[in-house]
């Protein structure tokens, strides 16, 4: 879903948190504060082709959101 939104012309940026969201989605690892520690999630690889529009930000801890531009289609 994040890749689809990042590819949209109307999306300016997608911000994700630097907590478990970045660990799981970007690095393919369990969060460092989990019971297992920061180890690779079986059958999940790191996200190596992440869109440049997607960035991790410290104040988006455990969520993500999309910043839309005004260049997309007009919805009435």
N, C-alpha and C positions, 0 to 999 in steps of 0.2 A: 504494500500500500504506500509506503514512504517513497519508493522509487517511482510509482505512478504519479504521485503528487509532485515530486521533484521534476519530473519530465513535463509537467503541464506548463504552458506559456503563462498562465495566470499566477503561478507560484513564484514568489520572489525568493523565499528562503524557507527551509524547514529546520527548526531548532529541536534538538533532542537533549535530554539531560545527561550529565556526566556521571550518573550513578549506574544502576543496574541496566538501564536502557542502552547506554554505550557499551558496557561490558558484553551484554548478550547480543545485541544487534550488530555492532561494529567489530568487536573482537572475537565473538563466538565463544565466550568463556562465561562460566558462572561468576557472579559478582564476588569480589574479594572478601566481602564480609559474610558470605554464605557459609554454611556448615562445611562444604567441600573446599572452600577457598577458591582462588582464581585458577581453575583448571578448565581445559577445553571441554565444551559440551559435546557429547557423542553425536556424530553425524551432522554437526553444525560447524561451518567454517567461518573464518573471518570475512567481513564484507569488504572485499578488495576493490570493487568497482562502484563505490558509493559516489553519488552525484556531488559535485562541488557545491550545490545549493544546500546540502545537508551538513549541518555543523553542530558539534556538541558545545553547550554553553553551561557555565556553572550554576546559573540561577533557574535552570529548567530541570532540576534534580531527577524526578521520577516520572516525567511526562514529556510529551512532544507537542509542538504546534506548528501551524503553517502560517507564514506571512504572505498574503496575496498582494499582487500588484494590481494596477488599474488597466493593464493591457490585455486582459483576458476577454472572453465573450461577455456581452451585456446580458444579464438575466433580469427579466421583467417580472 
